[in-house]
Structures are given as C-alpha cells and as structure tokens.
C-alpha cells in the first residue's frame, strides 16, 4: 500500500496543524502566564518542567496503548482524531483563562491544564508519526513521506512563531495586558479550529491497511531505554550532544519575546519579533535544503557539524556584542547575527538525526541487536527532559534578574533596570554559548563515527546479514 498524492497532501496538512498548536504552547505559555496573568516566572518554569518530565515518561506508555488498539478505523486514526479534538479544547482553555481566577486557584488551574495539554497532544502525536510505517513498507516512500511531514511541521511552527504575537495585538486591539489577554484567547481559538480541520482531513483521507494478525508495535520501557543507551557509547555521545544543542535553543526561544519587548523595545516591538523569526525560519529551511548539500560535497559530516557549532557560537557572541555596543534595536545587525545561529541550527538538526541513525548500526555491531525504536525513543525522552530543564532555568533567571511586568490597563511597556536588561542578555546568549561549547568539546573528544567508519560498519553489517 502506498500514499497517494491526496493522502500525502493530507498528511502534510496534519503536520502543519499539529505543529501550529505545539508552537503556540511552547513559545508563548511562559509569556502569557508570567507577563499577562502575573504568575511569577519561577513557578511557571517549574510547572512547565514538571509537565514535560511527565510527558516524557508518558510517551512509551501511550505507545503501548496505541499499539493494542483495535477498531474498524484502525489503531492510529482514532487516536489522532480524538486526541486532536481534546487537545484543541485544552489549548483554548490554556489561553482563555477566566478573569475571576487568581492566586492559588489560578496556579492550580495552570498546572492542571498544562499537564492535560501535554497528555492530549501525545495522544495524537505518537500515532501521527506511526502512520508512516503502518501505511507503506517501502523504505524510499517512508523517507519521502517523512520529509513531507517534517517540512510541513516546520511550516506550521514558523507560521505561529512568526505571526502569533503580532496577531495577538491586532485582534486584541492593542498592546496593553488586557488587550493581549483577549488577543491570545482569539488566536488560540483560531489555531484550535485549524488544527481540528486539518486533522479531520487527514483522518478521512488516509486509510490504514487491514491487519491479518495481531501486530504489536515495539515500545521500549524506560529501563530498556536507559540500558540500550548506556550499552551504546556513541548513542550516548550523540544524545547528550543533542540535549546540549537543544537546551541552548530552548533557552533562546523562551527568552526571545522578553528580549524584543524590553531590550529592543518600542511600540512596534512585535513587528521586530516577527521579522527576526521570519528571517530565522527562512534561514533554517534554506540551510537544510540548499546549504547542507553544498557543504556535503566538500566536507565530511563530522567536519560540517563542528563548523556549525562554531558558527552558532559566533552568532550568539555577535548578538551579545551588538547589545553591549548599543545596537540592540538595529534589526539589520541583530538579524545578521541571528543568521549564523539559524543557518547552523538548521544543518545541526539534520546531522544529529544522521548521526543517531549511525549509532543504531554501531550498536548492532557491538551487541548484535538493532535498537532503532529504543535509541530514537530515548532521544525524545531526554530532549523533553532537557526542554523542561531549560524552561525552568528561564523562569528562575527572569526572577533573579528582577524583570517586572507591564501595567494591566495602560498599555505602556514597563521600563527595566540596566542590570535587568544586562541579565536578560546574558541569559539569552552566554548560557547557550556555554552549552554549545560543551557540545563541541564532547563531540570532538568522544564521537568516533566518521564517514569512513560509517561506510566500514555498513559493509560489515551487509556481510553479516548475507552470512
């Protein structure tokens, strides 16, 4: 069975919808509950970390439940549709908090709703990606559909990242806290409706093949994940490197909106935020589709990887230098420095997947077992933990530097002290630089899977399989 053109298009729409939802939640929850609703950032960060840890642990259990599902619609599509509808309602509830809630009631509401958001999103996300091997068995088509899914997911993420904040202010009618609060509720509603429509199209367009027997999807337990990872030293190096790189990214993405509002400043700060994200999104797509193939013709993957880490470090350093020399509000300079970060990050995203795949072959040669699902599940597990830790650090950092929120009625951006602005710049640039240097050091010292080594492993595995 193969994906038709219409099914491929429907699958792409599904990716756009689900990542619009993910982007809204991941990029704006901290800002909404801290700056608009007034909850201290340390508490918000703690809940975000707690929810992501719970979500990481919940992933393999959800995989088992989905694997055992048997309905006339298949085992994946019912979860995609039901998870989507539930998540859409929870998303709206997350950004449409009643004004009557305050104090302990507001904090409890936030904790419960955000954890529910993670659970309901997992309900549809795991079966969404599981549709690919369920529908087609051909490796080339699986790869092609995966590219469609990942590319469209990036588009959905970019749409919200680029336009959400400006849309909030336009729909809400202004830049006061009350107006932004109203705007977020409407934007969440729009995103939720688009999400349901796109996943409904996916549900109707794609049919799962009939199962002749009870097929079980291999899902590793937490114990198995850690055991497989610790036995594969190269997988461990790559996963830790991924965690360090992603932690730098999460720190920046969560602090970026504060940087543009309070450091770049101005009544049109949301436009600057939009332009920066637009440049970043385009740069990452360009890097993956055009720049990486060019570099690959001249350099090894491990050399490209080290180069990109240095470029990303350079980009963060240039942003810090621009801020310290009074150029924080010069969009040409800031976007130019950001290009180093975004171009490098786009290629790093590709290469970490390539390297992680190579560690599967390495593990088979070392232990005699192929652990694709275990290794990639472990990646998801630790990356979610890393993102939770990064968000928690952001929350603590914002309280430590003494950042204060705006007045709820006047629509005037609160002035921050010089020490607060300096602290914000350090949080957004220096901490990521430290993490990236650690990733570079670990990769240079411990990573062994060069291009030559990977080719050698492939030949040896082919000989073993033939024997």
C-alpha positions as CSV (number, residue, x, y, z in Angstrom):
1,X,0.0,0.0,0.0
2,X,1.3,3.5,-0.9
3,X,0.4,7.1,-0.1
4,X,-1.5,8.7,-2.9
5,X,-0.8,12.4,-3.8
6,X,-4.0,13.4,-2.0
7,X,-3.0,11.4,1.1
8,X,0.4,12.9,1.1
9,X,-1.1,16.3,1.0
10,X,-3.4,15.4,3.8
11,X,-0.5,14.1,5.8
12,X,1.3,17.4,5.3
13,X,-1.7,19.4,6.4
14,X,-1.9,17.3,9.6
15,X,1.8,18.2,10.3
16,X,1.1,21.9,9.8
17,X,-1.9,21.8,12.1
18,X,-0.3,19.9,15.0
19,X,2.9,22.0,14.9
20,X,0.9,25.2,14.9
21,X,-0.6,24.0,18.2
22,X,2.8,22.9,19.5
23,X,4.5,26.3,18.6
24,X,1.8,28.3,20.3
25,X,2.1,26.3,23.5
26,X,5.9,26.0,23.6
27,X,6.7,29.6,22.7
28,X,4.0,31.6,24.4
29,X,2.9,29.9,27.6
30,X,5.6,31.3,29.7
31,X,4.9,34.8,28.5
32,X,1.1,34.5,28.8
33,X,1.1,33.2,32.4
34,X,4.0,35.3,33.6
35,X,3.6,38.7,31.9
36,X,-0.2,38.7,31.3
37,X,-1.6,36.8,34.2
38,X,1.1,37.8,36.7
39,X,2.3,34.4,38.0
40,X,6.0,34.5,39.0
41,X,8.2,33.1,36.3
42,X,9.9,30.5,38.6
43,X,6.6,28.9,39.3
44,X,5.6,28.9,35.6
45,X,9.0,27.4,34.7
46,X,8.7,24.7,37.4
47,X,5.2,23.6,36.1
48,X,6.5,23.6,32.5
49,X,9.4,21.4,33.6
50,X,7.2,19.1,35.7
51,X,4.7,18.7,32.8
52,X,7.5,17.9,30.3
53,X,9.1,15.4,32.6
54,X,5.6,13.7,33.0
55,X,5.1,13.9,29.2
56,X,8.5,12.3,28.6
57,X,7.7,9.4,30.9
58,X,4.2,9.1,29.5
59,X,5.4,8.6,25.9
60,X,6.3,4.9,26.0
61,X,3.0,4.1,27.9
62,X,1.0,5.9,25.3
63,X,2.8,3.9,22.6
64,X,1.7,0.6,24.2
65,X,-1.9,1.8,24.5
66,X,-2.0,2.8,20.8
67,X,-0.3,-0.5,19.8
68,X,-3.0,-2.5,21.4
69,X,-5.9,-0.5,19.9
70,X,-8.2,-2.4,17.5
71,X,-11.1,-0.6,15.8
72,X,-12.7,-0.6,12.4
73,X,-10.9,2.6,11.7
74,X,-7.5,1.2,12.5
75,X,-5.4,1.7,15.6
76,X,-3.8,5.1,14.8
77,X,-6.5,7.2,13.2
78,X,-9.0,7.1,16.1
79,X,-6.3,8.4,18.5
80,X,-5.3,11.1,16.0
81,X,-8.9,12.4,15.8
82,X,-9.8,12.0,19.5
83,X,-6.5,13.4,20.7
84,X,-6.8,16.4,18.3
85,X,-10.3,17.3,19.5
86,X,-9.4,17.0,23.2
87,X,-6.2,18.9,22.7
88,X,-7.9,21.7,20.8
89,X,-10.3,22.3,23.7
90,X,-7.4,22.2,26.2
91,X,-5.4,24.6,24.0
92,X,-8.2,27.2,24.1
93,X,-8.6,26.7,27.8
94,X,-4.9,27.2,28.3
95,X,-5.0,30.7,26.7
96,X,-8.5,31.8,27.7
97,X,-8.3,31.9,31.5
98,X,-11.3,33.4,33.3
99,X,-10.6,36.8,34.9
100,X,-12.2,35.5,38.1
101,X,-9.2,33.2,38.7
102,X,-6.4,34.4,40.8
103,X,-3.9,33.3,43.5
104,X,-3.8,29.6,44.3
105,X,-6.8,28.9,42.1
106,X,-5.0,30.4,39.1
107,X,-1.8,28.4,39.8
108,X,-3.7,25.2,40.2
109,X,-5.7,25.8,37.0
110,X,-2.4,26.4,35.1
111,X,-0.7,23.3,36.5
112,X,-3.7,21.0,35.6
113,X,-4.4,22.5,32.2
114,X,-0.8,22.4,31.0
115,X,-0.3,18.8,32.1
116,X,-3.6,17.9,30.3
117,X,-2.3,19.7,27.2
118,X,0.8,17.5,27.1
119,X,-1.2,14.3,27.6
120,X,-3.7,15.1,24.9
121,X,-1.0,16.2,22.5
122,X,0.8,12.9,23.0
123,X,-2.4,11.1,22.3
124,X,-2.3,12.3,18.7
125,X,1.4,12.9,18.1
126,X,2.6,9.3,18.6
127,X,0.0,7.7,16.3
128,X,0.5,10.5,13.7
129,X,4.2,9.5,13.1
130,X,3.3,5.8,13.4
131,X,1.1,6.1,10.4
132,X,4.1,6.1,8.0
133,X,5.3,2.5,8.6
134,X,1.7,1.3,9.0
135,X,0.7,2.6,5.6
136,X,3.8,1.9,3.5
137,X,6.5,-0.7,3.8
138,X,8.8,0.8,1.1
139,X,11.9,2.5,2.6
140,X,12.1,5.2,-0.1
141,X,8.5,6.1,0.3
142,X,8.8,6.2,4.0
143,X,11.7,8.6,3.7
144,X,9.8,10.8,1.3
145,X,6.7,10.9,3.5
146,X,8.9,11.6,6.5
147,X,10.4,14.6,4.6
148,X,6.9,15.9,3.8
149,X,5.9,15.6,7.5
150,X,9.0,17.2,8.9
151,X,8.9,20.0,6.3
152,X,5.2,20.8,6.8
153,X,5.7,20.6,10.6
154,X,8.4,23.3,10.2
155,X,6.0,25.4,8.2
156,X,3.3,25.1,10.9
157,X,5.8,26.0,13.6
158,X,7.0,29.0,11.6
159,X,3.5,30.4,10.9
160,X,2.8,30.7,14.6
161,X,6.3,31.7,15.7
162,X,6.4,34.5,13.1
163,X,2.8,35.8,13.2
164,X,1.3,34.9,16.6
165,X,2.4,37.9,18.7
166,X,1.5,40.5,16.1
167,X,-1.9,38.7,15.5
168,X,-2.5,38.8,19.3
169,X,-2.1,42.6,19.3
170,X,-4.1,43.2,16.2
171,X,-7.0,41.0,17.2
172,X,-6.9,42.1,20.8
173,X,-6.9,45.8,19.8
174,X,-3.6,47.0,21.3
175,X,-0.6,46.3,23.4
176,X,-2.0,46.6,26.9
177,X,-2.0,43.5,29.1
178,X,-5.8,43.3,28.9
179,X,-5.8,43.6,25.1
180,X,-3.1,41.0,24.7
181,X,-5.0,38.7,27.0
182,X,-8.1,39.0,24.8
183,X,-5.9,38.6,21.7
184,X,-4.4,35.3,22.9
185,X,-7.8,33.8,23.5
186,X,-8.9,34.5,19.9
187,X,-5.6,33.4,18.4
188,X,-5.8,30.1,20.4
189,X,-9.3,29.6,19.2
190,X,-8.3,30.1,15.5
191,X,-5.3,27.8,15.8
192,X,-7.5,25.1,17.6
193,X,-10.1,25.3,14.8
194,X,-7.4,25.0,12.0
195,X,-5.9,22.1,13.9
196,X,-9.2,20.1,14.1
197,X,-10.0,20.8,10.4
198,X,-6.6,19.7,9.2
199,X,-6.5,16.5,11.3
200,X,-10.1,15.7,10.2
201,X,-8.9,15.9,6.6
202,X,-6.1,13.5,7.5
203,X,-8.5,11.1,9.2
204,X,-10.8,11.0,6.2
205,X,-8.1,10.8,3.5
206,X,-5.8,8.1,4.9
207,X,-6.9,4.5,5.4
208,X,-4.9,2.1,7.5
209,X,-4.4,-1.3,5.9
210,X,-6.3,-4.2,7.3
211,X,-4.3,-6.3,9.8
212,X,-4.3,-10.0,9.2
213,X,-3.0,-10.7,12.6
214,X,-2.4,-9.0,15.9
215,X,0.6,-6.9,15.2
216,X,2.4,-5.3,18.2
217,X,4.4,-2.1,17.9
218,X,7.7,-2.5,19.7
219,X,7.7,0.0,22.6
220,X,10.6,0.1,25.0
221,X,10.2,0.6,28.7
222,X,12.1,3.3,30.5
223,X,14.5,0.7,31.9
224,X,15.1,-0.7,28.4
225,X,15.8,2.7,27.0
226,X,18.4,3.6,29.5
227,X,20.0,0.1,29.3
228,X,20.3,0.3,25.5
229,X,21.7,3.8,25.7
230,X,24.4,3.0,28.2
231,X,25.5,0.0,26.2
232,X,26.0,2.1,23.2
233,X,28.6,4.7,24.0
234,X,28.2,6.5,20.6
235,X,24.4,6.8,21.0
236,X,25.1,8.3,24.4
237,X,27.5,10.9,23.0
238,X,25.0,11.9,20.3
239,X,22.1,12.1,22.7
240,X,23.9,14.2,25.2
241,X,25.1,16.5,22.3
242,X,21.5,16.8,21.1
243,X,20.4,17.7,24.7
244,X,23.1,20.5,24.9
245,X,22.2,21.9,21.5
246,X,18.5,21.8,22.2
247,X,18.9,23.3,25.6
248,X,20.6,26.3,24.0
249,X,17.7,26.6,21.5
250,X,15.0,26.3,24.2
251,X,16.7,29.0,26.3
252,X,16.8,31.4,23.4
253,X,13.3,30.6,22.1
254,X,11.7,31.2,25.5
255,X,13.6,34.4,26.2
256,X,13.4,35.9,22.7
257,X,10.0,37.5,23.3
258,X,11.3,39.2,26.5
259,X,14.3,40.4,24.6
260,X,12.3,42.1,21.9
261,X,9.8,43.6,24.2
262,X,12.1,45.0,26.9
263,X,15.5,45.4,25.2
264,X,14.7,46.2,21.6
265,X,11.6,47.8,22.8
266,X,9.3,50.4,21.2
267,X,5.6,50.3,20.5
268,X,6.2,48.1,17.4
269,X,8.4,45.6,19.2
270,X,6.1,42.8,18.0
271,X,6.9,43.6,14.4
272,X,10.7,43.3,15.2
273,X,10.0,40.0,16.8
274,X,8.1,38.8,13.8
275,X,10.8,39.9,11.3
276,X,13.5,38.2,13.3
277,X,11.6,34.9,13.4
278,X,10.7,35.2,9.8
279,X,14.4,35.6,8.9
280,X,15.2,32.7,11.2
281,X,12.6,30.3,9.8
282,X,13.7,31.0,6.2
283,X,17.4,30.6,7.1
284,X,16.8,27.2,8.7
285,X,14.8,25.9,5.7
286,X,17.5,27.3,3.3
287,X,20.2,25.6,5.4
288,X,18.6,22.2,5.3
289,X,17.6,22.3,1.6
290,X,20.5,24.1,-0.1
291,X,23.5,24.9,2.2
292,X,24.0,21.5,3.6
293,X,24.1,19.7,0.2
294,X,26.7,22.3,-0.9
295,X,28.9,21.7,2.2
296,X,28.5,18.0,2.0
297,X,30.1,17.9,-1.4
298,X,33.3,19.3,0.1
299,X,33.4,18.3,3.7
300,X,32.7,15.3,5.9
301,X,29.6,15.3,8.1
302,X,31.6,15.5,11.3
303,X,33.6,18.5,10.0
304,X,30.3,20.2,9.0
305,X,28.9,19.5,12.5
306,X,31.9,21.1,14.2
307,X,31.8,24.1,11.8
308,X,28.1,24.7,12.5
309,X,28.7,24.5,16.3
310,X,31.3,27.2,15.9
311,X,29.1,29.3,13.7
312,X,26.2,29.1,16.2
313,X,28.5,30.1,19.0
314,X,29.7,33.0,16.8
315,X,26.2,34.1,16.2
316,X,25.3,34.2,19.9
317,X,28.5,36.2,20.6
318,X,27.7,38.7,17.8
319,X,24.2,39.2,19.3
320,X,25.7,39.9,22.7
321,X,28.3,42.3,21.2
322,X,25.6,44.1,19.3
323,X,23.6,44.6,22.5
324,X,26.6,45.8,24.5
325,X,27.5,48.3,21.9
326,X,24.1,49.9,21.7
327,X,22.9,48.1,18.5
328,X,20.1,46.0,20.1
329,X,17.4,47.9,18.2
330,X,19.3,47.7,14.9
331,X,17.3,45.0,13.1
332,X,19.8,44.6,10.3
333,X,22.6,43.9,12.8
334,X,20.5,41.6,15.0
335,X,19.1,39.6,12.1
336,X,22.6,39.4,10.5
337,X,24.0,37.9,13.8
338,X,21.0,35.7,14.1
339,X,21.6,34.2,10.6
340,X,24.7,32.5,12.0
341,X,22.6,30.8,14.7
342,X,19.7,29.8,12.4
343,X,21.7,28.6,9.5
344,X,23.9,26.5,11.7
345,X,21.0,25.2,13.7
346,X,19.1,24.0,10.6
347,X,22.1,21.9,9.5
348,X,22.7,20.6,13.0
349,X,19.1,19.4,13.1
350,X,19.8,17.3,10.0
351,X,23.1,15.9,11.2
352,X,22.0,14.9,14.7
353,X,19.4,12.6,13.0
354,X,22.1,11.3,10.6
355,X,24.5,10.5,13.5
356,X,21.8,9.0,15.7
357,X,20.9,6.6,12.8
358,X,24.5,5.6,12.5
359,X,24.6,4.7,16.2
360,X,22.0,2.1,15.5
361,X,24.4,0.3,13.2
362,X,27.2,0.8,15.7
363,X,25.0,-0.8,18.4
364,X,24.2,-3.8,16.3
365,X,27.9,-4.4,15.6
366,X,28.7,-4.1,19.3
367,X,25.8,-6.0,20.8
368,X,24.2,-8.0,18.0
369,X,20.9,-6.1,18.4
370,X,19.3,-3.3,16.4
371,X,17.6,-0.8,18.7
372,X,16.1,1.8,16.4
373,X,12.9,2.4,18.4
374,X,14.9,2.3,21.7
375,X,17.5,4.8,20.6
376,X,15.1,7.2,19.0
377,X,12.6,6.9,21.9
378,X,15.4,7.7,24.2
379,X,16.2,10.8,22.2
380,X,12.7,12.0,22.5
381,X,12.7,11.2,26.3
382,X,15.9,13.1,27.1
383,X,15.2,16.0,24.8
384,X,11.8,16.6,26.6
385,X,13.6,16.5,29.9
386,X,16.2,19.0,28.6
387,X,13.5,21.3,27.3
388,X,11.8,21.2,30.7
389,X,15.0,22.0,32.5
390,X,15.8,24.9,30.1
391,X,12.3,26.4,30.6
392,X,12.7,26.1,34.4
393,X,16.1,27.8,34.2
394,X,14.4,30.6,32.2
395,X,11.8,31.0,34.9
396,X,14.3,31.2,37.7
397,X,16.6,33.5,35.6
398,X,13.8,36.0,34.9
399,X,13.0,36.2,38.6
400,X,16.7,36.5,39.6
401,X,17.3,39.4,37.2
402,X,14.2,41.2,38.5
403,X,12.2,41.6,35.4
404,X,8.9,43.3,36.1
405,X,5.6,43.0,34.1
406,X,3.5,45.8,32.5
407,X,0.6,47.6,34.0
408,X,-2.6,45.7,33.2
409,X,-4.5,48.7,31.8
410,X,-2.3,51.4,30.4
411,X,-0.6,49.5,27.6
412,X,2.8,51.1,28.5
413,X,5.8,48.7,28.4
414,X,7.4,48.6,31.8
415,X,10.9,50.1,32.0
416,X,13.5,47.6,33.2
417,X,16.6,48.5,35.1
418,X,20.0,48.4,33.4
419,X,21.0,45.4,35.5
420,X,17.8,43.5,34.4
421,X,18.5,44.2,30.7
422,X,22.1,43.1,31.1
423,X,20.9,39.9,32.9
424,X,18.5,39.2,30.1
425,X,21.2,39.5,27.5
426,X,23.4,37.1,29.5
427,X,20.7,34.6,29.9
428,X,19.8,34.6,26.2
429,X,23.4,34.4,24.8
430,X,26.0,33.4,27.4
431,X,24.2,30.3,28.7
432,X,23.6,28.9,25.2
433,X,27.3,29.6,24.3
434,X,28.4,27.6,27.4
435,X,26.1,24.7,26.3
436,X,27.3,24.8,22.7
437,X,31.0,24.8,23.8
438,X,30.2,21.8,26.0
439,X,28.6,20.0,23.0
440,X,31.6,20.8,20.8
441,X,34.1,19.6,23.4
442,X,32.2,16.3,23.9
443,X,31.8,15.7,20.1
444,X,35.4,16.3,19.4
445,X,36.6,14.1,22.2
446,X,34.2,11.2,22.1
447,X,32.5,10.9,18.7
448,X,34.0,8.1,16.6
449,X,31.6,7.6,13.8
450,X,33.4,9.4,10.9
451,X,32.2,9.0,7.3
452,X,34.8,6.3,6.8
453,X,33.8,4.4,10.0
454,X,30.1,4.5,8.9
455,X,30.9,3.1,5.5
456,X,33.0,0.4,7.1
457,X,30.2,-0.5,9.5
458,X,27.7,-0.7,6.6
459,X,29.9,-3.1,4.7
460,X,30.5,-5.3,7.8
461,X,26.8,-5.4,8.6
462,X,25.9,-6.3,5.0
463,X,28.4,-9.2,5.2
464,X,26.9,-10.4,8.4
465,X,23.4,-10.3,7.0
466,X,24.4,-12.2,3.9
467,X,26.1,-14.8,6.1
